[in-house]
Amino acid sequence: MNFEQIEQPLRLEDQVQLIDRNGSVIYFPRIFHPSQHYFNRLNTDCCWQTETVKVFGQWHPLRRQTAWYGTANYRYSGQVKTAQPWLPVLLEIKAQVEELTTDTYHAVLLNYYPDGLAGIGWHADDERDLNPNAAIASVSFGATRRFDLRHRDGETLSINLEDGSVLVMAGELQQYWKHQVPVQRKIKQPRINLTFRSMKSSFHFASSFHP
């Protein structure tokens, strides 16, 4: 599947500071360009899993699929994600993200959205396995999706996360802001999102990349 490509190269002045109180959010467009081969490799190489949610006592599969890679397991929403070894394509993306943000990441959570009917509700990435206040870098490939942020005092803002972009959340943001990817029924194309994370050292284990 082909996605529209933007021909202009990245300029440093293209980065956008979205939030600068109670944490920070910075948006970098067009970091990964061209991006189609990244989407294809991630879609093919990653071991995607279908999660379930309990509603009125019954378990239902989610449209959104996930995968967890890196050097640490991850506990969230009452589940334990067992880390799979790094894939070469993930290490390639990770290296570029670390160069961009000057931060170090130990693991990545991937989400596959088959279309606009798949989304994720309001939440904060504040699980105890994560290093508090560390940067979380969100990389998007595929369809453009809206990303909403909401401060606990009621302030809200939204941005469209474009193909090949990177959004960095840092500082005390997760303590004061929640975020979501809402359902957008008119979107028919898929999206893959990667959130690179810094984990507490006690949860690390040795891991090498997948051959």
HUBELCOR-V906598 format. One record per backbone hydrogen bond with DSSP energy under -1.0 kcal/mol. NH is the residue of the N-H (numbers start at 0). CO is the residue of the C=O. If there is no record, write none. Layout:
nh = {NH;NH}
co = {CO;CO}
This chain:
nh = {13;14;15;17;18;23;24;25;26;27;30;31;38;39;40;41;42;43;44;45;47;48;52;54;57;59;61;64;65;66;68;69;70;73;75;78;80;83;90;91;92;93;94;95;96;97;98;99;100;101;105;106;107;108;109;110;111;112;115;117;119;122;125;129;130;133;135;136;137;138;139;140;142;144;146;147;148;149;150;151;153;156;158;160;163;164;165;166;167;168;169;170;174;175;176;177;178;179;180;183;186;190;191;192;193;194;195;196;199;202;203;204;209}
co = {10;11;26;24;24;169;18;167;15;165;163;163;34;35;36;37;38;39;40;41;45;65;59;57;54;52;50;111;48;109;107;83;105;80;78;75;73;67;86;87;88;89;90;91;92;93;94;95;96;97;196;196;68;194;66;192;64;190;186;114;180;178;123;126;197;130;168;195;166;193;164;191;189;160;158;179;156;177;154;175;150;148;146;144;139;161;27;137;25;135;23;132;171;172;172;149;122;147;119;115;183;112;140;110;138;108;136;106;128;199;200;70;85}
